[in-house]
């Protein structure tokens, strides 16, 4: 697909750069927010900001969204709660112990799990070369989870945290697979916004007095992190993604996503002082190599 005549190549690259930065910075900013908020309260606050922002967009630009059908309210609620809210529960819980760089690399394996779930539920065939990519990427995740953090002992709490992030990646893949049928009636932006709004309703039972206690004592740093996560990493990040999808295909854009764990790791090094170990680098290389094998279009003769 040719780049739009209204946008030069360098402007498109700038758009991609901004998208990568706002998504990559989400990982260290989650870590910062967790210093004053529980993982559940962080999820609630982030999506409170998101819901306010997307509600304003819905009111200002209603023509950009597909009409919501009554019969789809429950399916979209379930899709949003499981695929979006549970995803953030897992990611936020995991980042209490797992470094932002490690979390970003584990989350980057979502395309791997999309392939696996598509094979299981949609009966899609996996090429041998893509199967190799799955194995390589998962080996990288294991290395990062077990040996990727400096001076970490294999305490059960740390392994649970890494597993929680891995579950988040699997849930993120489930969201993509489960949403395929709904995408016949809704454009991608509409489905994402409706899933966030309806799915956020599932957070109401998790509201406790601790939310108000923690929010009342939040520092300016945490408020800034929450606003960044809600407005930039979620709302603006997805708007940039869907705008980019109007210019190039998802497979063409996937190569840019490989930069997110790299930027997240570098940002965490400077913002949080996270150490980068040789085993972390090895695991990261394996994850990215596996993703390249999974995402690349291979000639069927390779099998």
PyMOL commands that set and color helices and strands:
alter all, ss='L'
color gray80, all
select helices_A, chain A and resi 9-33+39-60+62-64+70-94+100-107+110-121+128-147+156-178+182-184+188-206+209-216+220-245+250-257+259-272+278-295+300-302
alter helices_A, ss='H'
color red, helices_A
deselect
rebuild
show_as cartoon
